[in-house]
Amino acid sequence: MTVGLSIVILFLLFILVNSLRVLREYERGVIFRLGRLIGEKGPGLIFLIPIVDRMVKVSLRVVAFDIPPQDVITHDNISIKVNAVLYFRVMDSTRAVVNVEDFHYATSQMAQTTLRSVLGEHDLDDLLAQREKINLQLQKIIDERTDPWGIKVSAVEVKDVDLPQEMQRAIAKQAEAERERRAKVIHADGEFQAAAKLKDAASVMAIEPVTVQLRYLQTLTEIAVEKNSTIIFPMPIDLFNIFTRWMEKNTPAK
């Protein structure tokens, strides 16, 4: 009798232990009783009826899913490989369990197909230059499609764009040509501004001839910095005119 009672007590303890579940703060348990959904429980300690209840545990933390490289043909018929990263989390654990068989797998497949279809609508230049705009477009589309599953897509980031070798060389040549064009434009603009300033300076000197002499003195000061230089300083013709008039004035008339 004692042995039988001990067996019964051990059996009851075994059932009791297996009926208790502890869920963390970021976990929820979707409970099915004889196959029928009865609700969501957690976090904390929950009790399940043995054999009758079955629990599916769901994590509510953000999941970072790496989308494998996808072969994409852009709108301008260029074949590239693109990979991305998807950030999502479960907002409604009941829908994530009931409405889809495996929400992780379904979300990943949805992300891959959407990535190929969206990038195929853009030219290569848009894909390289408007990365942020394309990321937002991908996030919006995938989030709308996974909403019935209780999934919230918070961000999609395109990571790498693998271009063919010939396309990389073409882009490098295009970038080099663009840099040369900008350099020539900047140089021409500088020449134009310098010519305009020289024109203004010439107009001032034409009105005030003394500015030419001041310019001579400034040039002499700059040259005098080098002590080993031989300086040839041109004399303004106005000085000779003043000397000639003085000589004519002081020469006795015959």
C-alpha positions as a LaTeX table, in Angstrom:
\begin{tabular}{lrrr}
\hline
Residue & $x$ (\AA) & $y$ (\AA) & $z$ (\AA) \\
\hline
Met1 & 0.00 & 0.00 & 0.00 \\
Thr2 & 2.81 & 2.36 & 0.86 \\
Val3 & 4.62 & 1.61 & $-2.40$ \\
Gly4 & 1.46 & 2.21 & $-4.40$ \\
Leu5 & 0.80 & 5.50 & $-2.62$ \\
Ser6 & 4.35 & 6.61 & $-3.30$ \\
Ile7 & 3.95 & 5.85 & $-6.99$ \\
Val8 & 0.72 & 7.83 & $-7.12$ \\
Ile9 & 2.34 & 10.79 & $-5.35$ \\
Leu10 & 5.34 & 10.72 & $-7.69$ \\
Phe11 & 3.02 & 10.55 & $-10.69$ \\
Leu12 & 1.06 & 13.53 & $-9.45$ \\
Leu13 & 4.25 & 15.50 & $-8.82$ \\
Phe14 & 5.47 & 14.65 & $-12.32$ \\
Ile15 & 2.21 & 15.89 & $-13.82$ \\
Leu16 & 2.30 & 19.03 & $-11.68$ \\
Val17 & 5.86 & 19.87 & $-12.68$ \\
Asn18 & 5.10 & 19.35 & $-16.36$ \\
Ser19 & 1.98 & 21.49 & $-16.04$ \\
Leu20 & 3.87 & 24.58 & $-14.94$ \\
Arg21 & 5.59 & 26.90 & $-17.40$ \\
Val22 & 7.62 & 30.06 & $-16.81$ \\
Leu23 & 7.63 & 32.66 & $-19.56$ \\
Arg24 & 10.14 & 35.51 & $-19.66$ \\
Glu25 & 9.17 & 39.15 & $-20.06$ \\
Tyr26 & 9.72 & 39.05 & $-23.83$ \\
Glu27 & 7.84 & 35.73 & $-24.32$ \\
Arg28 & 4.19 & 34.86 & $-24.79$ \\
Gly29 & 2.43 & 31.50 & $-24.85$ \\
Val30 & $-0.43$ & 30.73 & $-27.25$ \\
Ile31 & $-2.58$ & 28.04 & $-25.58$ \\
Phe32 & $-4.59$ & 25.39 & $-27.44$ \\
Arg33 & $-7.01$ & 23.17 & $-25.46$ \\
Leu34 & $-7.95$ & 20.02 & $-27.35$ \\
Gly35 & $-6.99$ & 21.82 & $-30.54$ \\
Arg36 & $-9.11$ & 24.91 & $-29.84$ \\
Leu37 & $-7.46$ & 28.28 & $-29.28$ \\
Ile38 & $-8.20$ & 29.59 & $-25.80$ \\
Gly39 & $-5.91$ & 32.65 & $-25.74$ \\
Glu40 & $-2.51$ & 34.08 & $-25.01$ \\
Lys41 & $-0.73$ & 33.96 & $-21.66$ \\
Gly42 & 2.43 & 35.31 & $-20.08$ \\
Pro43 & 4.82 & 36.49 & $-18.94$ \\
Gly44 & 5.35 & 34.78 & $-15.60$ \\
Leu45 & 4.14 & 31.44 & $-14.25$ \\
Ile46 & 1.30 & 29.73 & $-16.13$ \\
Phe47 & $-0.48$ & 26.42 & $-15.56$ \\
Leu48 & $-1.36$ & 23.93 & $-18.31$ \\
Ile49 & $-3.74$ & 21.00 & $-18.02$ \\
Pro50 & $-1.70$ & 17.91 & $-18.84$ \\
Ile51 & $-2.52$ & 16.13 & $-22.09$ \\
Val52 & $-5.35$ & 18.59 & $-22.75$ \\
Asp53 & $-3.41$ & 21.86 & $-23.23$ \\
Arg54 & $-0.62$ & 22.58 & $-25.69$ \\
Met55 & 1.43 & 25.77 & $-25.66$ \\
Val56 & 3.32 & 27.45 & $-28.52$ \\
Lys57 & 5.98 & 29.85 & $-27.24$ \\
Val58 & 6.58 & 33.07 & $-29.21$ \\
Ser59 & 9.36 & 35.63 & $-28.69$ \\
Leu60 & 8.44 & 39.32 & $-28.98$ \\
Arg61 & 12.02 & 40.57 & $-29.45$ \\
Val62 & 13.24 & 42.22 & $-32.65$ \\
Val63 & 14.69 & 39.72 & $-35.11$ \\
Ala64 & 17.48 & 40.71 & $-37.52$ \\
Phe65 & 17.16 & 38.49 & $-40.58$ \\
Asp66 & 19.91 & 38.47 & $-43.20$ \\
Ile67 & 18.37 & 38.26 & $-46.67$ \\
Pro68 & 20.72 & 36.14 & $-48.83$ \\
Pro69 & 22.09 & 37.60 & $-52.11$ \\
Gln70 & 19.40 & 37.84 & $-54.76$ \\
Asp71 & 19.90 & 37.93 & $-58.54$ \\
Val72 & 18.18 & 41.11 & $-59.72$ \\
Ile73 & 17.79 & 42.55 & $-63.22$ \\
Thr74 & 17.34 & 46.30 & $-62.94$ \\
His75 & 15.00 & 48.38 & $-65.05$ \\
Asp76 & 17.89 & 49.25 & $-67.41$ \\
Asn77 & 18.66 & 45.52 & $-67.92$ \\
Ile78 & 21.77 & 45.21 & $-65.71$ \\
Ser79 & 22.24 & 41.96 & $-63.79$ \\
Ile80 & 23.38 & 42.48 & $-60.19$ \\
Lys81 & 23.43 & 40.64 & $-56.87$ \\
Val82 & 21.88 & 42.39 & $-53.86$ \\
Asn83 & 21.61 & 41.36 & $-50.23$ \\
Ala84 & 19.87 & 43.13 & $-47.38$ \\
Val85 & 18.95 & 42.85 & $-43.71$ \\
Leu86 & 15.38 & 42.80 & $-42.39$ \\
Tyr87 & 14.34 & 43.88 & $-38.88$ \\
Phe88 & 10.95 & 42.64 & $-37.65$ \\
Arg89 & 9.14 & 41.62 & $-34.48$ \\
Val90 & 5.93 & 39.83 & $-33.50$ \\
Met91 & 3.22 & 42.25 & $-32.41$ \\
Asp92 & 0.37 & 39.72 & $-32.13$ \\
Ser93 & 1.56 & 36.26 & $-31.12$ \\
Thr94 & $-1.87$ & 34.70 & $-31.68$ \\
Arg95 & $-2.03$ & 35.74 & $-35.33$ \\
Ala96 & 1.64 & 34.78 & $-35.82$ \\
Val97 & 0.81 & 31.20 & $-34.75$ \\
Val98 & $-2.69$ & 30.78 & $-36.16$ \\
Asn99 & $-2.56$ & 32.67 & $-39.48$ \\
Val100 & 0.74 & 31.32 & $-40.81$ \\
Glu101 & 2.53 & 27.99 & $-40.40$ \\
Asp102 & 6.05 & 29.35 & $-39.79$ \\
Phe103 & 6.17 & 33.14 & $-39.56$ \\
His104 & 10.00 & 33.26 & $-39.65$ \\
Tyr105 & 10.17 & 31.34 & $-42.92$ \\
Ala106 & 7.18 & 33.16 & $-44.42$ \\
Thr107 & 8.61 & 36.58 & $-43.57$ \\
Ser108 & 12.00 & 35.70 & $-45.05$ \\
Gln109 & 10.44 & 34.46 & $-48.30$ \\
Met110 & 8.28 & 37.55 & $-48.51$ \\
Ala111 & 11.36 & 39.74 & $-48.04$ \\
Gln112 & 13.31 & 37.96 & $-50.78$ \\
Thr113 & 10.56 & 38.14 & $-53.39$ \\
Thr114 & 9.77 & 41.77 & $-52.57$ \\
Leu115 & 13.46 & 42.70 & $-52.80$ \\
Arg116 & 13.71 & 41.28 & $-56.31$ \\
Ser117 & 10.49 & 42.83 & $-57.55$ \\
Val118 & 11.09 & 46.33 & $-56.12$ \\
Leu119 & 14.72 & 46.61 & $-57.21$ \\
Gly120 & 13.74 & 45.41 & $-60.67$ \\
Glu121 & 11.63 & 48.55 & $-61.07$ \\
His122 & 14.61 & 50.89 & $-60.56$ \\
Asp123 & 17.59 & 51.82 & $-62.71$ \\
Leu124 & 21.08 & 51.07 & $-61.45$ \\
Asp125 & 21.84 & 54.76 & $-60.90$ \\
Asp126 & 18.74 & 55.10 & $-58.69$ \\
Leu127 & 19.72 & 52.00 & $-56.74$ \\
Leu128 & 23.17 & 53.43 & $-56.02$ \\
Ala129 & 22.11 & 57.03 & $-55.37$ \\
Gln130 & 18.70 & 56.67 & $-53.69$ \\
Arg131 & 19.39 & 53.87 & $-51.22$ \\
Glu132 & 17.38 & 55.45 & $-48.39$ \\
Lys133 & 14.29 & 55.93 & $-50.56$ \\
Ile134 & 14.39 & 52.30 & $-51.73$ \\
Asn135 & 14.84 & 51.07 & $-48.14$ \\
Leu136 & 11.69 & 52.91 & $-47.08$ \\
Gln137 & 9.76 & 51.52 & $-50.05$ \\
Leu138 & 10.81 & 47.96 & $-49.19$ \\
Gln139 & 9.92 & 48.42 & $-45.52$ \\
Lys140 & 6.46 & 49.74 & $-46.36$ \\
Ile141 & 5.60 & 46.94 & $-48.80$ \\
Ile142 & 6.85 & 44.06 & $-46.63$ \\
Asp143 & 5.17 & 45.51 & $-43.54$ \\
Glu144 & 1.81 & 45.71 & $-45.32$ \\
Arg145 & 2.07 & 42.11 & $-46.54$ \\
Thr146 & 3.08 & 40.66 & $-43.16$ \\
Asp147 & 0.55 & 42.65 & $-41.11$ \\
Pro148 & $-2.12$ & 39.86 & $-41.28$ \\
Trp149 & 0.43 & 37.59 & $-39.58$ \\
Gly150 & 0.87 & 39.97 & $-36.65$ \\
Ile151 & 4.39 & 40.91 & $-37.83$ \\
Lys152 & 5.77 & 44.46 & $-37.73$ \\
Val153 & 8.68 & 45.22 & $-40.08$ \\
Ser154 & 10.60 & 48.12 & $-38.58$ \\
Ala155 & 13.39 & 48.52 & $-41.15$ \\
Val156 & 14.92 & 47.08 & $-44.31$ \\
Glu157 & 18.50 & 47.98 & $-45.23$ \\
Val158 & 20.12 & 47.13 & $-48.56$ \\
Lys159 & 23.68 & 46.18 & $-47.63$ \\
Asp160 & 25.75 & 45.26 & $-50.70$ \\
Val161 & 25.26 & 45.69 & $-54.43$ \\
Asp162 & 27.56 & 43.35 & $-56.36$ \\
Leu163 & 28.18 & 44.72 & $-59.87$ \\
Pro164 & 29.76 & 42.87 & $-62.81$ \\
Gln165 & 33.42 & 43.71 & $-63.48$ \\
Glu166 & 32.71 & 45.46 & $-66.78$ \\
Met167 & 30.07 & 47.61 & $-65.08$ \\
Gln168 & 32.50 & 48.54 & $-62.29$ \\
Arg169 & 35.04 & 49.68 & $-64.88$ \\
Ala170 & 32.39 & 51.69 & $-66.72$ \\
Ile171 & 31.29 & 53.41 & $-63.51$ \\
Ala172 & 34.92 & 54.18 & $-62.61$ \\
Lys173 & 35.49 & 55.77 & $-66.04$ \\
Gln174 & 32.28 & 57.76 & $-65.69$ \\
Ala175 & 33.31 & 59.04 & $-62.25$ \\
Glu176 & 36.77 & 60.00 & $-63.55$ \\
Ala177 & 35.26 & 61.87 & $-66.50$ \\
Glu178 & 32.89 & 63.68 & $-64.15$ \\
Arg179 & 35.78 & 64.77 & $-61.92$ \\
Glu180 & 37.72 & 66.06 & $-64.94$ \\
Arg181 & 34.66 & 67.97 & $-66.14$ \\
Arg182 & 34.22 & 69.62 & $-62.74$ \\
Ala183 & 37.90 & 70.53 & $-62.60$ \\
Lys184 & 37.74 & 72.18 & $-66.02$ \\
Val185 & 34.57 & 74.07 & $-65.11$ \\
Ile186 & 36.11 & 75.32 & $-61.85$ \\
His187 & 39.30 & 76.37 & $-63.66$ \\
Ala188 & 37.35 & 78.20 & $-66.36$ \\
Asp189 & 35.21 & 79.91 & $-63.72$ \\
Gly190 & 38.35 & 81.04 & $-61.90$ \\
Glu191 & 39.83 & 82.42 & $-65.11$ \\
Phe192 & 36.61 & 84.29 & $-65.80$ \\
Gln193 & 36.52 & 85.83 & $-62.34$ \\
Ala194 & 40.19 & 86.78 & $-62.56$ \\
Ala195 & 39.62 & 88.46 & $-65.93$ \\
Ala196 & 36.67 & 90.39 & $-64.52$ \\
Lys197 & 38.78 & 91.61 & $-61.60$ \\
Leu198 & 41.59 & 92.66 & $-63.94$ \\
Lys199 & 39.09 & 94.57 & $-66.03$ \\
Asp200 & 37.86 & 96.43 & $-62.93$ \\
Ala201 & 41.44 & 97.15 & $-61.88$ \\
Ala202 & 42.29 & 98.52 & $-65.33$ \\
Ser203 & 39.27 & 100.82 & $-65.17$ \\
Val204 & 40.41 & 102.20 & $-61.80$ \\
Met205 & 43.99 & 102.70 & $-63.03$ \\
Ala206 & 42.73 & 104.53 & $-66.11$ \\
Ile207 & 40.87 & 106.98 & $-63.89$ \\
Glu208 & 43.66 & 107.40 & $-61.31$ \\
Pro209 & 47.14 & 107.00 & $-62.93$ \\
Val210 & 48.79 & 107.30 & $-59.50$ \\
Thr211 & 47.53 & 103.80 & $-58.70$ \\
Val212 & 50.01 & 102.46 & $-61.23$ \\
Gln213 & 52.84 & 103.96 & $-59.24$ \\
Leu214 & 51.45 & 102.49 & $-56.02$ \\
Arg215 & 51.33 & 99.13 & $-57.74$ \\
Tyr216 & 54.99 & 99.54 & $-58.70$ \\
Leu217 & 55.90 & 100.22 & $-55.08$ \\
Gln218 & 53.97 & 97.20 & $-53.88$ \\
Thr219 & 55.72 & 95.00 & $-56.42$ \\
Leu220 & 59.10 & 96.37 & $-55.31$ \\
Thr221 & 58.27 & 95.51 & $-51.70$ \\
Glu222 & 57.38 & 91.94 & $-52.64$ \\
Ile223 & 60.54 & 91.47 & $-54.70$ \\
Ala224 & 62.77 & 92.93 & $-51.97$ \\
Val225 & 61.97 & 89.98 & $-49.71$ \\
Glu226 & 64.53 & 87.93 & $-51.67$ \\
Lys227 & 67.87 & 89.54 & $-50.81$ \\
Asn228 & 69.74 & 87.77 & $-53.62$ \\
Ser229 & 67.51 & 89.23 & $-56.32$ \\
Thr230 & 68.57 & 91.80 & $-58.85$ \\
Ile231 & 65.81 & 94.35 & $-59.16$ \\
Ile232 & 65.09 & 96.24 & $-62.36$ \\
Phe233 & 62.59 & 98.93 & $-61.46$ \\
Pro234 & 60.98 & 100.77 & $-64.39$ \\
Met235 & 60.57 & 104.52 & $-63.94$ \\
Pro236 & 57.17 & 105.99 & $-64.75$ \\
Ile237 & 57.23 & 108.20 & $-67.81$ \\
Asp238 & 55.39 & 110.90 & $-65.84$ \\
Leu239 & 58.57 & 111.59 & $-63.86$ \\
Phe240 & 60.47 & 112.34 & $-67.05$ \\
Asn241 & 57.71 & 114.70 & $-68.18$ \\
Ile242 & 57.95 & 116.63 & $-64.90$ \\
Phe243 & 61.75 & 116.84 & $-65.24$ \\
Thr244 & 61.47 & 118.02 & $-68.87$ \\
Arg245 & 59.02 & 120.76 & $-67.97$ \\
Trp246 & 61.32 & 121.91 & $-65.13$ \\
Met247 & 64.29 & 122.08 & $-67.50$ \\
Glu248 & 62.32 & 124.06 & $-70.06$ \\
Lys249 & 61.16 & 126.47 & $-67.38$ \\
Asn250 & 64.66 & 127.10 & $-65.93$ \\
Thr251 & 66.62 & 127.24 & $-69.20$ \\
Pro252 & 67.49 & 130.92 & $-70.07$ \\
Ala253 & 65.99 & 132.11 & $-73.29$ \\
Lys254 & 68.57 & 132.97 & $-76.02$ \\
\hline
\end{tabular}
